[in-house]
């Protein structure tokens, strides 16, 4: 099962975890040192809900943004 919104297609995105040490120069320090970058994953807020899809009730995976925007008609 993919972690993907069935409305907008939002899914997981890869990125970097960047550790920073030291105080920035503009805050009175000697500058920041960036350590070794390691990979990380940004996961979307996916919810399983029952919704009306073409007149029938189906369980679909939807991101919280689509649910909040009203792109899906939720069935209780």
C-alpha positions in Angstrom: 0.0 0.0 0.0 1.5 3.3 -1.1 1.5 6.3 1.2 -0.1 8.5 -1.5 -3.2 10.8 -1.6 -5.8 9.5 -4.1 -7.0 13.1 -4.7 -3.9 15.2 -5.3 -1.2 12.5 -5.6 0.9 13.8 -2.7 3.4 11.2 -1.5 6.7 10.8 0.4 9.6 13.0 -0.5 13.3 12.4 0.2 15.5 15.1 1.6 18.5 15.7 3.8 18.9 16.0 7.6 21.4 18.8 8.0 22.9 19.2 11.5 24.2 22.7 12.3 26.6 23.7 15.1 27.6 27.1 16.3 26.0 30.5 16.4 25.3 32.4 13.2 27.6 35.4 12.4 24.6 37.8 12.3 23.8 36.8 15.9 27.3 37.5 17.2 28.9 34.1 16.6 31.8 33.0 14.5 29.6 31.2 12.0 27.9 27.9 11.7 29.5 24.6 10.8 27.4 22.1 8.8 28.0 18.5 9.6 27.5 15.4 7.5 24.2 15.3 5.7 22.1 12.2 6.1 19.1 11.2 4.1 15.6 11.4 5.6 12.0 11.1 4.4 9.2 13.6 4.6 5.9 11.8 5.0 2.5 13.3 4.2 -0.4 13.3 6.7 -2.5 10.5 5.0 -5.8 9.4 6.5 -8.1 6.5 5.6 -11.7 7.8 5.4 -15.0 6.6 4.0 -16.1 9.0 1.2 -18.7 9.3 -1.5 -17.0 8.4 -4.8 -19.4 8.6 -7.8 -22.4 7.9 -5.6 -20.9 4.9 -3.8 -19.2 4.7 -0.4 -15.5 3.7 -0.6 -12.6 3.8 1.8 -9.9 6.0 0.3 -6.6 7.5 1.4 -6.6 11.3 1.5 -4.2 13.9 2.8 -5.3 16.2 5.5 -5.0 19.2 3.2 -7.5 17.8 0.7 -9.9 16.9 3.5 -9.7 20.3 5.1 -10.2 22.0 1.7 -13.4 20.1 1.1 -12.3 18.2 -2.0 -13.8 15.0 -0.5 -17.3 14.4 0.8 -16.8 12.4 4.0 -19.4 9.8 5.1 -19.8 9.1 8.8 
